[in-house]
Amino acid sequence: LKFLPTFVDAAMEFVKMPSHLLCFLMLGWLARTESQCLDGTVSKDGTCVLSELGRQNEAGKPVDDESTDMRVELLQRDLRLSSQEKKLQKIATKTVNKWTCKGSQAYQSTTANDNSWTKIKLLNLSTGLYENELDLDLGKFAGEPGCENGKKCKIRSMNGCAIHLKSSTLYCAMQIHDRGCFLVALDQAGNIGFVSKLNGFRYAATFLNDDYYVSGEKGFAIIKNVPDLSQYDSWEGLKGQEEKKNLVELTMNKTTSKYLGLGADMVIWNKDGTNANPVNQFLMTLKNHELLLIQLLKDGEPFFDGNVIVLAAESASPGQSFTGPGGTRCWGAGWNFNGAIYFAADDGSGLWSFDSKSVDFTAKTSKWTKKIPINHIDWNDGFTCGTTLNPPSIKKITCEHDFYQVATFVGKGQPWTHQPEVKKTSETFIRHLDLTTGKFKTDIKVDRSKFPQMTSLNACAVHPNEGVLYCFMEEENRDPQSIISLDEDSQIVLVTEHKKGPKNGKNLCFAAVFDKDANFWYWCADKTLYKASGLEKKKGVWSHDDLGFQDDEGITAYPTHYTDDKVGADFVLWEEKEDKKTYLVSIVKSVDSKVSVIDISDPNDPKEPMIFESSGLEATKSGKEITWGSAWTAPDDGKHAGDYAGKHFFTPDTSEKQEHNKLYQLTDLDFEAKKAHFKDAGEADKATWHDGFTCLKKSIKGVDDGKTIKVG
């Protein structure tokens, strides 16, 4: 038994050998023990009997030459399999580059109907057309093993795109012929990293924090913690994944399933709270004429019961149907821009804005407003970096005339009302005063179809440096009011919400003027003076839900002293150059037309109004209160200045039955006697809801008569 330790040691070494070497030795052993009988016949006892020819060759040929060749081939195969196994275990990972948003930031992945191309496009808000951003290489994976023939491994389509905001990484659902559907990371250079397997065709997706929510033909799924997942060079790195485990059961219209069909794109809606601290949060998608909601946060706490809330989606735009024939429409692209939600239809019917305040969970309704037409597009999906959607820049207005006025009247064919300014059936015009006739001539009729709840504009003034016109827009069933900007090229955009003051912006605003430091001063019926600073720094938007619009940090309220018996309905800016003093001057609504003078020389500390007696307005003193709704300081730039340059004028609100349709010039303020002197300066048409404004500089180019300004 002395050989036993040696045998055991040899056996242990044998066991430690690599599998492919063990295979090789076993083949050799078998080759030595099996009857080859390659050159003879097998006898009854199983031995090989060589023929004469075989005996002749026996000395010059190895007995197992062919078996050795076979063993080599098997060994090579085993080595190849072992090498492939190692490759599968070590599929290269990568990190694609960040996606850099630009332009409107309204991106869209789209695939042609015949699958001949897949592209990333960017919406041009000026034209309503999508412009190419990235043309995907459909044959990118043609060189992969097993992908050499025909359409194998060709990219078929891409959809379900969404940007993970913290990492600025774009993720999409990519369908590859004969390989399946995958969640991939993608950059603007066309680099692709495979992240997860997905079920079937996916077309609607969004991110909630780090989780990717996606739906399509084969149900709704959630991929958790996507940024922590590896990005592989090949789908082979995802072998072993079971994509069905990501499916989530939903209940809609009393039907419960993991395979319910939702809309063609989805976004996150924070019903209340802020983006940083939402209170009630929903996953939102549109399907034909229905708004589908899945609650994700309830009262600030995580919530998911799988219930799909179904609301009617209705058009708030007059004459614009929300769906096509049969109540159908595919809403293939959705975006959340800083809280403002938009969806675009594949058929080119337009870009529609969601109105969060319109949602009625009891009546199960929601309202949508068409903003612009856009071009028809096929298999597609929208995504964005989440920042504000900024319409084309507002241009400077050009003033050929001295005195402009925004005025609202009873709408054509509508019953008379003494308050047209609060009716969405009213009509609003921008017009100028013809000083030779005293008549106002219409320059612009405001087309309010893009803001269908609009009732009037008022409190207008032109920015002294930018030359942009700012006004207050009143809307039906919407508090607070909005400060908007507009120009003569069919553009009106929202600038900032007015929600400060004792009534949170619910009262109408009248008087407005800019000082030389570009502070926008205005006064409202809540008996408060306001100052809005930095309006020129704010980018205009199309949606009241945009958090940039809702940010009114630049507005300061001065709620004391400014009662309606101490401030009038429109301002002029009066400067005392010797004393370097600046004043807001208005005519108070009263029977004797007293004059309000407010010192704003220190814009951070406006003083209490001084009340002056008026001289020269005797003709207006009939024992009844008069509102002085329009005031102007005529342009004075020296180049096109006329006889009125730098002079200040007022005109009252008068109905057709009243006679005080006069224009009055403020000629002097006597601070010692506290008296304001006026003189008759001609006639002015009658109007009851109006506000005057002028440019600081006149221009040769005027506003074409009858031109319509497009709201939005």
C-alpha positions in Angstrom: 0.0 0.0 0.0 3.0 2.3 -0.2 1.7 3.5 -3.6 -1.6 4.8 -2.0 -0.3 8.3 -1.0 1.3 8.8 -4.3 -2.0 7.8 -6.0 -4.0 10.1 -3.9 -1.7 13.0 -4.6 -1.9 12.3 -8.3 -5.7 12.1 -8.2 -5.9 15.5 -6.4 -3.7 17.1 -9.1 -5.9 15.5 -11.7 -9.0 17.1 -10.2 -7.4 20.5 -10.1 -6.8 20.4 -13.9 -8.8 22.8 -16.1 -11.9 21.3 -17.6 -10.8 21.6 -21.2 -7.5 19.7 -20.3 -9.4 17.0 -18.5 -11.5 16.6 -21.6 -8.4 16.3 -23.7 -6.9 13.6 -21.5 -10.1 11.6 -21.3 -10.3 11.7 -25.1 -6.8 10.3 -25.2 -7.6 7.6 -22.8 -10.7 6.6 -24.7 -8.7 6.6 -27.9 -6.2 4.1 -26.4 -8.9 1.8 -25.1 -11.5 1.9 -28.0 -11.1 -0.6 -30.9 -10.2 1.7 -33.8 -10.0 -1.1 -36.5 -9.5 1.5 -39.2 -7.6 -0.8 -41.5 -9.1 -4.2 -40.7 -12.2 -6.0 -39.4 -13.6 -6.7 -36.0 -13.6 -10.3 -34.9 -16.3 -12.0 -32.8 -14.4 -11.4 -29.6 -14.1 -7.7 -30.4 -10.5 -7.7 -31.4 -9.2 -6.1 -34.6 -7.9 -8.3 -37.3 -5.6 -6.4 -39.7 -5.6 -7.0 -43.4 -2.4 -7.6 -45.2 -2.4 -4.0 -46.4 -3.0 -2.9 -42.9 -0.1 -4.9 -41.6 2.1 -3.3 -44.2 1.2 0.2 -43.1 1.3 -0.6 -39.4 5.0 0.2 -38.9 4.9 3.5 -40.7 1.6 5.1 -39.4 0.6 6.0 -35.8 -2.2 3.7 -34.7 -4.4 6.7 -33.6 -3.6 9.4 -36.1 -7.2 10.2 -37.1 -8.4 10.0 -33.5 -5.7 12.5 -32.6 -7.0 14.9 -35.2 -10.5 14.5 -33.8 -9.3 15.2 -30.3 -7.6 18.4 -31.6 -10.7 19.6 -33.3 -12.8 18.9 -30.1 -10.2 20.7 -28.0 -10.4 23.7 -30.3 -14.1 23.8 -30.1 -14.0 23.6 -26.3 -11.5 26.4 -26.3 -13.8 28.5 -28.5 -16.8 27.8 -26.2 -14.7 28.7 -23.2 -13.6 31.9 -24.8 -17.1 32.9 -25.7 -18.3 32.1 -22.2 -15.6 34.5 -20.9 -16.7 37.2 -23.3 -20.3 36.8 -22.2 -19.2 37.2 -18.7 -17.3 40.3 -19.5 -19.4 42.3 -22.1 -17.8 45.8 -22.1 -19.6 48.5 -20.3 -19.7 52.2 -21.3 -21.1 55.6 -20.2 -22.7 57.6 -22.9 -22.4 61.4 -22.9 -24.9 63.8 -21.4 -27.6 65.0 -23.6 -27.3 68.8 -24.2 -30.6 70.5 -24.7 -30.9 73.6 -26.9 -33.5 75.7 -28.8 -37.1 75.1 -27.7 -36.0 71.9 -25.9 -39.1 70.2 -27.3 -37.4 67.1 -28.6 -39.0 64.1 -30.3 -37.8 60.7 -31.4 -39.5 59.6 -34.6 -39.4 56.6 -36.9 -40.7 56.6 -40.5 -43.7 54.4 -41.2 -41.6 52.1 -43.4 -38.9 52.0 -40.7 -36.4 53.4 -43.2 -35.0 55.9 -40.7 -35.1 56.8 -37.0 -34.3 60.4 -36.0 -34.2 62.7 -33.0 -35.9 66.0 -34.0 -36.3 69.4 -32.3 -39.5 71.5 -32.6 -39.0 75.0 -34.0 -41.7 77.1 -32.3 -41.4 79.9 -34.9 -42.4 77.6 -37.8 -44.1 74.7 -36.0 -41.8 72.3 -37.9 -39.5 69.6 -36.5 -35.8 70.0 -37.5 -33.3 67.1 -37.5 -31.0 66.7 -34.5 -29.7 63.1 -34.9 -30.0 60.5 -37.6 -29.6 57.1 -36.0 -27.4 54.5 -37.8 -29.9 51.6 -38.2 -27.1 49.1 -39.1 -25.0 50.0 -36.1 -25.0 46.4 -34.8 -24.7 44.6 -38.2 -21.3 43.3 -37.3 -22.4 41.5 -34.1 -22.1 37.7 -34.1 -25.1 36.1 -35.7 -26.2 39.4 -37.3 -24.7 39.0 -40.7 -27.8 38.3 -42.8 -30.7 40.5 -43.9 -32.5 42.5 -41.3 -31.0 40.7 -38.3 -30.0 43.0 -35.5 -31.0 46.1 -37.5 -32.6 48.9 -35.4 -36.3 48.8 -36.2 -37.5 51.8 -34.3 -37.0 53.9 -31.1 -39.6 55.4 -28.8 -40.3 55.9 -25.1 -37.6 58.5 -24.7 -37.1 60.4 -21.4 -34.2 62.4 -19.9 -33.0 61.6 -16.4 -32.6 65.1 -15.2 -30.0 64.6 -12.5 -27.5 63.0 -14.9 -28.8 64.7 -18.1 -28.8 61.2 -19.7 -31.3 60.3 -22.5 -32.9 56.9 -22.3 -35.1 55.3 -24.9 -36.9 52.1 -25.8 -35.1 50.6 -28.8 -36.6 47.8 -30.9 -34.1 45.6 -32.7 -35.0 43.1 -35.4 -34.8 39.5 -34.1 -33.4 40.6 -30.7 -36.2 42.3 -28.9 -36.8 45.6 -27.1 -34.3 47.3 -24.9 -33.9 50.3 -22.6 -30.8 52.1 -24.0 -28.9 55.2 -23.1 -28.2 57.5 -26.1 -26.2 60.6 -26.8 -26.0 63.2 -29.6 -23.0 61.4 -31.2 -25.1 58.2 -31.6 -23.4 56.2 -28.9 -25.7 53.6 -27.4 -25.5 51.7 -24.1 -27.8 48.7 -23.3 -29.4 49.1 -19.9 -32.3 46.7 -19.5 -34.7 44.3 -21.4 -38.2 45.6 -22.0 -41.4 43.9 -23.0 -42.5 44.2 -26.6 -43.0 47.6 -28.3 -42.7 50.5 -25.9 -43.9 54.0 -26.8 -44.7 56.0 -23.7 -42.2 56.9 -21.0 -41.1 59.3 -18.4 -38.8 59.5 -15.4 -39.9 59.9 -11.8 -36.7 60.6 -9.9 -34.5 57.6 -10.8 -37.3 55.2 -12.0 -38.2 54.8 -15.7 -42.0 54.5 -16.2 -42.9 53.0 -19.6 -45.9 51.5 -21.4 -46.7 50.1 -24.8 -48.4 47.2 -26.5 -47.5 44.8 -23.8 -48.4 46.5 -20.6 -47.1 49.1 -18.1 -43.7 48.6 -16.5 -41.3 50.3 -14.0 -37.5 50.0 -14.3 -36.1 50.9 -10.9 -32.9 52.9 -10.2 -31.9 53.2 -13.9 -28.8 55.5 -13.3 -27.3 52.7 -11.2 -27.7 50.1 -14.0 -24.7 49.3 -16.2 -24.6 50.4 -19.8 -23.4 47.6 -22.1 -21.9 47.7 -25.6 -24.2 44.8 -26.5 -27.6 43.3 -25.6 -25.6 40.2 -24.7 -24.7 41.9 -21.4 -28.4 41.7 -20.4 -28.7 37.9 -20.8 -30.5 36.3 -17.9 -32.9 39.3 -17.3 -36.6 38.5 -17.2 -38.3 41.6 -18.5 -41.8 40.4 -17.4 -40.8 40.9 -13.8 -41.0 44.7 -14.4 -44.7 44.6 -15.5 -47.2 46.3 -13.1 -50.9 45.5 -12.7 -53.3 48.4 -13.3 -57.0 48.8 -13.0 -59.0 51.0 -15.5 -62.7 51.1 -16.0 -63.1 48.1 -13.7 -60.7 46.0 -15.7 -57.5 44.8 -14.0 -54.6 43.6 -16.0 -50.8 43.8 -16.5 -51.5 44.5 -20.2 -53.8 47.6 -20.2 -53.2 50.0 -23.0 -52.5 53.6 -22.0 -51.7 56.7 -24.1 -48.8 57.2 -26.5 -46.7 59.3 -24.2 -46.6 60.3 -20.6 -45.4 63.0 -18.3 -45.4 63.7 -14.5 -47.9 66.3 -13.2 -47.4 67.9 -9.8 -50.9 69.0 -9.0 -49.8 71.1 -6.1 -46.7 71.9 -4.2 -43.5 72.6 -6.1 -41.2 70.5 -8.3 -38.9 70.1 -5.3 -41.7 69.3 -2.9 -44.8 68.0 -4.7 -47.9 67.3 -2.6 -50.1 65.4 -4.9 -48.4 63.9 -8.0 -49.7 62.0 -11.0 -48.5 60.1 -14.0 -50.4 61.7 -16.9 -51.1 60.4 -20.4 -53.7 61.2 -23.2 -55.6 58.6 -25.1 -57.9 59.9 -27.7 -60.4 62.2 -25.8 -59.4 60.9 -22.4 -56.9 62.1 -19.8 -55.5 59.2 -17.8 -54.0 59.7 -14.4 -52.2 57.4 -12.0 -51.4 58.9 -8.5 -47.8 58.6 -7.3 -47.9 60.9 -4.3 -50.8 61.6 -2.0 -50.5 64.5 0.5 -46.8 64.4 0.1 -46.4 60.6 0.8 -45.6 57.9 -1.8 -48.8 56.3 -3.1 -49.5 53.7 -5.8 -52.7 51.7 -5.9 -52.6 51.0 -9.7 -55.9 52.7 -10.3 -56.1 54.7 -13.5 -58.3 57.8 -13.1 -60.1 58.6 -16.3 -61.2 62.3 -17.1 -62.6 63.8 -20.2 -60.1 65.9 -22.2 -61.9 68.9 -23.8 -60.9 71.8 -26.0 -60.9 75.2 -24.5 -60.2 76.8 -27.9 -63.3 78.0 -29.8 -63.8 76.2 -33.0 -61.0 73.7 -32.4 -61.8 70.1 -31.8 -59.6 68.2 -29.4 -60.0 64.9 -31.4 -60.4 63.8 -34.9 -63.3 62.0 -36.5 -64.8 59.3 -34.3 -63.3 60.9 -31.2 -59.8 59.5 -31.8 -56.4 61.1 -31.9 -52.9 59.7 -31.2 -51.0 62.0 -28.7 -47.6 60.8 -29.5 -45.5 63.5 -27.8 -45.8 64.9 -24.4 -43.6 67.4 -22.4 -43.4 68.9 -19.0 -41.6 72.2 -19.3 -41.0 73.5 -15.7 -44.5 72.6 -14.7 -46.2 73.5 -18.0 -47.5 70.4 -19.7 -48.0 70.2 -23.5 -49.0 67.4 -25.8 -48.7 67.2 -29.6 -50.8 65.0 -31.9 -49.3 62.8 -34.6 -51.7 64.1 -37.2 -50.3 67.6 -37.1 -53.5 69.1 -35.4 -51.4 71.2 -33.1 -49.5 71.8 -29.9 -51.9 71.8 -26.9 -51.4 73.2 -23.5 -52.9 71.6 -20.3 -54.7 73.9 -17.9 -54.2 72.5 -14.4 -56.8 74.7 -12.8 -59.4 73.3 -15.2 -59.2 69.8 -13.7 -62.5 68.8 -12.0 -62.2 65.4 -10.4 -65.9 65.5 -9.5 -67.1 66.3 -13.0 -64.2 64.2 -14.4 -63.2 66.9 -16.9 -60.1 68.8 -18.0 -59.4 71.6 -20.5 -56.7 72.0 -23.2 -55.8 75.0 -25.3 -54.3 74.9 -28.7 -51.2 77.1 -29.0 -49.7 76.6 -32.5 -50.1 74.3 -35.4 -47.3 71.7 -36.0 -46.5 69.4 -38.8 -47.7 65.8 -39.2 -45.3 63.2 -37.8 -45.3 59.4 -37.5 -44.2 57.0 -34.8 -42.8 59.4 -32.2 -42.2 60.3 -28.6 -41.4 63.6 -26.9 -38.8 64.4 -24.3 -37.2 67.5 -22.8 -34.6 68.7 -20.3 -37.5 70.0 -18.2 -36.8 73.7 -18.4 -39.1 76.4 -19.6 -40.6 76.3 -23.1 -39.9 79.8 -24.4 -41.8 81.0 -27.4 -40.0 83.2 -30.0 -38.7 86.4 -28.5 -41.0 89.3 -28.3 -39.8 92.1 -30.6 -39.8 95.8 -29.9 -42.9 97.7 -31.0 -42.6 100.6 -33.3 -44.5 103.8 -32.7 -45.3 106.2 -35.4 -47.9 108.0 -33.4 -47.8 109.9 -30.1 -50.8 108.4 -28.2 -51.7 104.7 -28.2 -54.5 103.2 -26.2 -55.7 99.7 -25.4 -59.5 99.6 -25.2 -62.1 96.9 -24.6 -65.7 97.1 -25.9 -68.8 94.9 -26.1 -68.2 92.2 -28.6 -69.8 92.5 -32.0 -73.3 90.9 -31.9 -73.2 90.6 -28.1 -75.7 92.1 -25.7 -74.7 95.4 -24.2 -73.0 95.4 -20.8 -71.4 98.2 -18.8 -68.5 95.9 -17.8 -67.1 94.4 -21.1 -63.7 94.1 -19.4 -64.9 91.0 -17.5 -66.6 89.2 -20.4 -64.7 86.8 -22.7 -67.2 87.8 -25.4 -65.8 91.3 -25.5 -63.3 92.7 -28.0 -60.0 94.4 -27.3 -58.2 96.8 -29.7 -54.9 98.7 -29.7 -55.4 102.0 -31.4 -53.9 105.4 -31.8 -55.3 108.9 -31.4 -55.5 111.0 -34.6 -54.9 114.5 -33.1 -56.4 116.3 -36.1 -59.8 114.6 -35.7 -59.8 113.5 -32.1 -60.7 110.0 -33.4 -59.0 106.8 -32.4 -57.9 104.6 -35.3 -57.5 100.8 -34.8 -54.1 99.4 -35.3 -54.6 95.9 -33.9 -57.5 93.7 -32.9 -56.4 91.3 -30.3 -57.0 87.7 -31.3 -57.7 86.0 -28.0 -58.3 82.5 -29.4 -55.0 81.2 -27.9 -56.0 82.5 -24.5 -59.8 81.9 -24.8 -60.6 82.9 -21.2 -59.1 86.4 -21.9 -61.6 89.3 -21.2 -59.4 92.4 -21.5 -56.0 94.1 -21.5 -55.2 97.1 -19.3 -52.4 98.9 -17.4 -50.1 99.0 -20.4 -46.6 100.6 -20.6 -43.6 100.4 -22.9 -40.2 99.3 -21.4 -37.8 102.3 -21.7 -34.8 100.3 -22.8 -36.2 97.2 -24.5 -39.1 98.9 -26.3 -41.4 96.0 -25.4 -45.0 96.6 -24.5 -46.3 95.1 -21.2 -49.9 94.9 -20.1 -52.2 93.3 -17.6 -54.4 90.5 -19.0 -57.6 89.7 -17.2 -59.2 86.2 -17.8 -62.5 84.7 -16.8 -62.5 82.2 -14.0 -58.8 82.8 -13.4 -57.2 84.6 -10.5 -54.7 86.1 -10.2 -54.1 88.3 -13.3 -51.1 88.0 -15.6 -48.5 90.5 -16.8 -48.0 89.8 -20.4 -45.9 91.2 -23.2 -46.9 91.7 -26.9 -45.6 93.1 -30.1 -46.9 93.8 -33.6 -45.7 90.4 -35.0 -48.6 88.4 -33.7 -47.0 87.5 -30.3 -48.4 87.7 -26.8 -46.7 85.8 -24.1 -47.1 85.4 -20.3 -44.4 87.1 -18.3 -45.2 86.9 -14.6 -48.2 86.2 -12.4 -49.5 89.0 -10.2 -50.5 87.3 -6.9 -49.2 89.6 -4.2 -51.1 92.1 -2.1 -54.0 91.8 0.3 -56.3 90.0 -2.2 -53.6 87.8 -3.8 -54.0 89.5 -7.1 -57.7 89.0 -7.5 -58.6 92.7 -8.1 -58.3 94.4 -11.5 -55.3 96.6 -12.2 -55.5 99.9 -14.0 -52.6 102.5 -13.9 -49.2 101.5 -15.2 -45.9 103.2 -16.2 -42.2 102.5 -16.3 -39.7 104.7 -14.6 -36.3 105.5 -16.1 -34.8 102.5 -14.1 -37.2 100.2 -15.9 -39.4 99.6 -12.8 -43.0 98.8 -13.8 -45.3 100.7 -11.4 -49.0 99.8 -11.3 -52.0 100.3 -9.1 -54.9 97.9 -8.5 -58.4 98.0 -7.1 -57.1 96.3 -3.9 -55.9 99.8 -3.0 -52.3 98.8 -3.4 -49.4 100.2 -5.3 -47.0 97.7 -6.9 -43.5 97.7 -8.4 -42.4 95.0 -10.8 -38.6 95.0 -11.4 -36.6 93.0 -13.9 -39.4 92.1 -16.3 -37.0 92.2 -19.1 -35.0 89.4 -17.5 -38.0 87.1 -17.5 -38.6 84.8 -20.5 -42.1 84.7 -21.8 -44.1 81.5 -21.7 -47.4 80.1 -23.0 -48.7 78.3 -19.9 -49.9 79.6 -16.6 -48.5 76.4 -15.0 -44.9 77.3 -15.8 -43.1 77.8 -12.5 -41.1 80.6 -14.1 -44.3 82.5 -14.8 -45.6 81.8 -11.3 -42.5 83.2 -9.7 -43.4 86.8 -8.8 -40.3 87.5 -6.7 -39.7 90.7 -8.7 -43.0 92.2 -7.6 -43.2 94.4 -4.4 -46.5 95.4 -2.9 -47.0 98.7 -1.0 -50.4 98.2 0.6 -50.7 101.3 2.8 -51.7 104.9 1.8 -52.8 104.1 -1.7 -56.6 104.0 -1.4 -58.9 104.7 -4.4 -59.5 108.3 -3.2 -55.7 109.0 -3.5 -54.7 107.2 -6.7 -56.1 107.5 -10.3 -56.6 105.0 -13.1 -53.5 105.8 -15.2 -50.1 107.3 -14.5 -47.6 109.7 -16.2 -44.0 110.0 -15.0 -43.3 113.6 -13.9 -39.7 114.6 -13.4 -38.4 117.7 -11.5 -34.9 117.9 -13.0 -33.7 120.6 -10.6 -34.6 118.7 -7.5 -33.8 115.3 -9.2 -37.2 114.1 -8.1 -39.5 111.6 -9.9 -43.3 111.4 -9.4 -46.2 109.2 -10.4 -49.1 111.6 -11.4 -52.7 110.5 -11.9 -56.2 112.1 -11.7 -58.2 110.6 -8.9 -61.7 109.3 -9.6 -63.8 112.1 -8.0 -66.3 114.8 -8.7 -63.7 117.6 -8.6 -60.8 115.7 -10.4 -58.2 115.9 -7.7 -54.6 115.0 -8.7 -52.5 112.4 -7.0 -48.7 113.0 -6.8 -46.5 110.1 -5.5 -42.8 110.6 -4.9 -40.9 107.5 -6.2 -37.4 109.1 -6.3 -36.3 106.3 -4.0 -37.9 103.4 -5.8 -37.6 101.2 -2.7 -39.5 103.7 -0.6 -42.5 105.3 -2.5 -44.0 108.1 -0.4 -47.6 108.7 0.6 -49.7 110.4 -2.1 -49.9 114.2 -2.1 -53.3 115.4 -3.3 -53.4 118.5 -5.5 -56.3 120.6 -6.6 -56.8 120.7 -10.3 -57.1 123.8 -12.5 -58.3 123.8 -16.1 -60.6 120.8 -15.7 -63.7 122.8 -14.8 -65.6 121.6 -17.8 -65.5 118.0 -16.5 -66.8 118.9 -13.1 -70.5 118.1 -13.4 -71.1 116.9 -9.8 -70.5 113.2 -10.9 -67.4 111.2 -10.4 -65.2 110.8 -13.4 -62.5 108.1 -14.0 -59.4 109.2 -15.9 -58.4 106.0 -17.7 -55.7 107.0 -20.2 -52.6 109.1 -19.7 -49.6 109.7 -21.9 -46.2 111.3 -22.1 -45.5 112.0 -25.7 -42.3 110.6 -27.2 -39.3 112.9 -27.0 -36.2 111.6 -28.7 -35.4 114.7 -30.8 -35.5 112.8 -34.1 -39.2 112.5 -34.8 -40.5 114.6 -32.0 -43.5 116.8 -32.7 -45.3 119.6 -31.0 -46.3 117.3 -28.1 -42.8 115.9 -27.4 -42.3 115.3 -23.7 -45.7 116.7 -22.7 -48.2 115.0 -20.5 -51.9 114.3 -21.4 -55.0 112.7 -19.8 -58.4 111.7 -21.1 -61.4 110.5 -19.1 -63.6 107.4 -19.4 -66.8 108.5 -21.0 -69.9 106.7 -22.3 -71.8 107.5 -25.4 -74.3 109.5 -23.2 -71.5 111.7 -21.7 -69.9 114.7 -23.2 -66.5 114.9 -21.7 -64.6 113.5 -24.6 -61.6 115.8 -24.3 -57.9 115.5 -24.2 -56.2 117.6 -21.5 -52.5 118.6 -21.1 -50.9 118.7 -17.7 -48.8 121.9 -17.9 -47.5 122.4 -14.4 -47.4 121.1 -10.9 -47.2 123.7 -8.2 -45.7 122.0 -5.2 -46.1 125.0 -2.9 -49.7 125.6 -3.7 -50.4 121.9 -4.3 -52.1 122.7 -7.5 -52.0 120.9 -10.9 -52.6 123.0 -14.0 -54.2 121.7 -17.2 -55.4 123.0 -20.5 -57.7 121.8 -23.2 -55.6 119.9 -25.9 -58.4 118.8 -28.3 -60.9 116.0 -28.5 -60.6 112.2 -27.9 -63.1 109.5 -28.8 -65.3 108.1 -26.0 -64.5 104.8 -24.3 -65.2 103.3 -20.9 -62.4 100.7 -20.4 -59.1 101.9 -21.7 -55.5 102.7 -20.9 -53.0 104.9 -22.6 -49.3 104.2 -23.5 -46.6 105.6 -25.6 -43.1 104.8 -26.8 -40.2 106.9 -25.5 -39.0 107.1 -29.1 -41.0 107.4 -32.3 -40.3 105.4 -35.4 -41.0 106.0 -39.1 -42.3 102.5 -39.3 -45.9 102.3 -38.0 -48.3 99.5 -37.1 -50.3 98.5 -40.2 -54.0 99.3 -39.9 -56.2 96.4 -39.3 -53.3 93.9 -38.5 -54.4 91.2 -36.2 -52.1 90.3 -33.3 -52.1 86.5 -32.6 -52.4 85.7 -28.9 -49.8 83.0 -28.2 
